[in-house]
Amino acid sequence: KPASKGVNPDEIVAMGAAVHSGIMGGELQEVVLLDVTPHDMGVKVAGDKMSVVIAANTSIPTRAKKIFATTEDNQTFVAIEIFQGAEQFASKNRRLGRFVLGDLRAASRGATKVEVSFTMDADGILEVGAAEVGTGRAASVTIEASSGLTADEIAKLGARVARR
């Protein structure tokens, strides 16, 4: 997405700092600050589509779930690929992780249902689980909040700050 040209980022940061200072100092009492999810979060489904489970700007902590069905006859596993972003196609969004739910009961396409749940805590830690409806077979993965920087980039930034 192109950057917004209607807002000066420095002014927004300054305004946010002033509001936070007023709240911490007890001068502003009517303001409620909510932590929210910065991006849509969801899973990749057939055709590389992004199926959003938690929408951007949802207050956290939060929990949401969706039910999906198998797409092939006698399918015995599903690969759950987790993405964040606003693009319609999953491959154009940021991939956060992947896990497999196996040993599904073999059945005709669409007969086996899998419930996928997303739970995000106040620290931005995302837990994604998948369970076969009816049998309880389940698998999950936990995804820690990340800046998107590599370990090398973080080390360089730390060294730069230490020099100041």
N, C-alpha and C positions, 0 to 999 in steps of 0.2 A: 504494500500500500504506500502511496506517496505521503510524505509527512504533511501534517496540517500546517498551513501558513497563516491561519487566523489567530494563533495563540503564541505568545512569546514564552518559550519554555523557562527562561530565567524568572519571569514574573510569576509563573505558576508555582515554581519551586519556592520562591520568596513568600507567596501568599500561603502556601501550605505550611511553611515553617512558622509564619506569624500566627496562623490559626492554631497549630499544635502548641506553640508557646503560650497562647492565651488560655488554652484548655489546661495545660500543665500548671499555669500560674493561678488558676481559679477565676480568671476574668471572663472566660466564656463558658457558660454552663448549659446553654441551649443547643450546642453543637454535638452531634453524634457522629463519630467516625466509624466507618465499617470497613473491615478488610474484605476485599472481593477478589474473585478469580480474574486475572488479567486477560485471559484468552478462553475461547471455546475449548473444551476438552472432550474427546470422544474416541471412537474406535473405527478402524477401517472395515468396511463391509464390501460385498460383491461390487465389482466394477470400479474399485479404487475410490468409492464414495466415503465421505466422512460422515459418520452418524454421531451427532453431538449428544453427549450424556449430561455434561454440566456446561451451561451457557456462560459466556463472558459476563463479567460484572455480577455474578451470583455471590451473595454474602457467604463468607466462610466463618466457621466450619459448616460443611454441607455434605449431604449424601443424596445420590440419585441413582436410579437403576433403569435399565431397559431390557426387554426380552427379545432375543434373536432366535432364528431357526436355522437348522442346517440347510445347505444349498445343494447337496448331492445325496443320492441314494447310498445307504450303508456307510455314511460318514461317521468315523469313530473318534475323530478329534477336531478341535477348532483352535486356530492360532489367533490369539487376541493381540492386536497391534494397537497401541495407545498413541494418540496424536494430540497436539494442541495447535490451534490456529483457526482462522476464519475461512479458509479456502474450501470449496466444495469437494475437491479431490484430496484424499488423505496424503498422497505423495507430495503435494505442494505445501503441506503443513510440517511442523517439527515433530519428529518421531521421538516419543519419550521412553518407550519400552515395548516389550513383547513377552508373552508367555503362552503356554499351550495347556489346554484342558483336554485330557485324553480319556480313553476307556469309555467313550459315550456308547450308549446302546445303539446297535445298528438298526436303522429303520429307513423308511422311505423319506425322500427329500422333504424338508419342512416339518416332519413329524417330531423330531427331537428339538426341544427348546432349551436355550441357554440364557440364564439371567446374568447380565453383566452389571456390576455395581461399582460406582466411583464414590470414594469417601475422601474428602479433603479436610485436614485439620487446620487449626488457626495458624500453624507454622508453615502452611503451604505444602505439607507432605501428603502425597496422593497415594491411596491404596486402591488398587483395582482388583476386583474379584470376579470370578465366573463360576457359576454352578449350574449343573444340568438339572432342569426342572423335573421333579419326580424321583430322582435317584439320590440327589444330594452330593454327587461327585463334584469336587470343587478344586480350584487352584487360584492363586493370587500373586500379586507382585506389589512391592512398595517402591514408590518413586520419590526421591528426595528433591526438594526445591533446588534449582540450579541457576547460576548466573549465565550459563552458556559459554563461559570462558574455559579454556583449557588450563590444566595445572601449570603449564609453562607461563601462560599469560597472567595467571594469578600471582605466581612467584615474581614476575617482572614488576607487576603493579605494587606488590609488597615491598620490593627493594626500592622502588621509586619513592614510596611514602617514607620509608626508613631514612632515606637520604635527606629528607626535608626537616 
